[in-house]
């Protein structure tokens, strides 16, 4: 933390350029224990995360061997009850439709989630979800040795209704979220200041309606969804004006079969962005035409991203959308990807990067003209998965998070967002192994070679230079499991700031016990090493904290 304190003032003086983030898609694992049951997932809270686009199955290597789980709680699907033996009436037990979880820990760490999927009739389905998470406790300050009482709580509630007609499905729903938190004071004297300077309240809401074809025998399939998203900020801050951003969000697709091996299609996303704060309105239209070919061991996806923005540095931008995959020796897959496109930087996106953000001017959309990657996935023996990959990415208006004092009187510390062009070379490897439901572990590592213009290296302060991760889960006794996860992330040395941010060094432990079918108790010890470092959102990590709770499926 001493290194961080020495760097804060230097970071605070950097010019804040417009910002945007790119996220690299993560490939799915090669081998996992299979539970043959379509289970309701209670973890999806965002209504617009309901996938209106056609389901795209990633090319996978052929399975060598099916290793059946024999326990009531397979390691990789802890929240799922496996299908029981077939009865004389040849009926399958109904999967649990409800889920509830509650946990509490020191610093008032809270985690509550409840959900239920109600089959009203054979054609009608209603999903209800609610969650509350956050904490309120002492966190180390960036600029002084003292602690400050940080609080952050977010409440979500969503409804999702679906009705199946003969050949199409209609669905509608919405989501509401309330996010309250306070900012870190720049000094202990600032912490005594009254009023809005010590708090913030974000309100997120959305509603949507959509329709999608369900008859797979049709030569043409389609889906369309549209709705309104709103993000409101209650208190004005430096670069965080009071007001709201509203977006008419539309997405859809159409695809058809040329033959059993060939398909063509078009994905569409359109965002009409409207502000009642001092920012420019614009429309971003993203089109993705494509052609796919699958024939035995060879698969090809050939497409393009064509994006049109009407205002605020608008214009037409293009990027490839290509993937070639070849499966050989039954269990090895070699792939080549070339992607890119435009990323919308709305308030929701910035809030996901850091809720403590400030900006000096409106954020531009991020444009990635090229993201190339090459990789190999292999499964030399049952249960063992290997993945080697590397790539190179070019980005315009990449987002960078900088911790610094944004308030002109230095009352509070914010996470500044800056934008600039960047290049990134990356590479990594992962190894995973699972033996039935007794043991499951994975190890992965990656390096990142970031490049920015000369004199702007301080933008890379919180970008990872390399990272190493480890996770494992063990069966100790029948119904009792324990696991651990560890992550180390090194940061780049910044010559202009005479140092670098402290590395991420986090070890977490967890144990859970099934008292009875569908009822579990668990405890977790987080940040066991008691390290203090800056998270990617620009604020310090909590020191060691413990949480315990229960979950029940019904």
Secondary structure, DSSP 4 states (H G I P E B T S, - for coil): -HHHHHHHHHHHTS---------PPPPPPS------S----TT---GGGS--SPP-PPP-PPPS------SSS-GGGTT-PPP----TT--PPPPP-EEEEEEEEGGG-EEEEEEEEEE-SSSEEEEEEEEEEEEEEEEE-SSSSSEEEEEEEEEEEEEEEEEE-SSEEEEEEEEEEEEEE-PEESSTTGGG--GGGG-EEEEEEEEEEEEEE--TTSSEEEEEEEEEEEEEESS-BTTB-SEEEEEEEEEEEEEEESSSSEEEEEEEEEEEEEESSSS--EEEEEEEEEEEEEETTEEEEEEEEEEEE-SSS-EEEEEEEEEEEEEETTTEEEEEEEEEEEE---HHHHHHH-TTEE-SSPPPPEEEEEEEEEEEEE-SSTTEEEEEEEEEEEEEEEEEEEEE--STT--EEEEEEEEEEEEEEEEEEEEEEEETTTEEEEEEEEEEEEE--TT-GGGGTTSEEEEEEEEEEEEEETTEEEEEEEEEEEE--BGGGTB-PPPEEEEEEEEEEEEETTEEEEEEEESTT----B-TTSSBPP-SEEEEEEEEE-
